[in-house]
Amino acid sequence: MDVQLPGMDGLELTRQLKADPTRCGIVIIAVTSNAMTGDDEKARAAGCNDYMSKPIDIHLLPRLVAQHLARVENPSDRVT
């Protein structure tokens, strides 16, 4: 999820998606080019499962996606 979307803040869209019972289980990784101190906490508070600042690390992103998909596929591995 890009944090800065045209017309709507990406964190607001994340809140709306997570509030919808049919979509609340989706994995959302926030990405932004204007990273500020505390933005990762704001993203997680909005419901994002993870956070990355741009430029995107092309080695880290696939690992993050794989980790989150593994948690979805193996719910017993989730950290609460």
Secondary structure, 3 states (H helix, E strand, C coil): CECECCCCEHHHHHHHHHHCCCCCCCCCEEEECCCCCCHHHHHHHHCCCEEEECCCCCCHHHHHHHHHHHHHHCHHHCCC
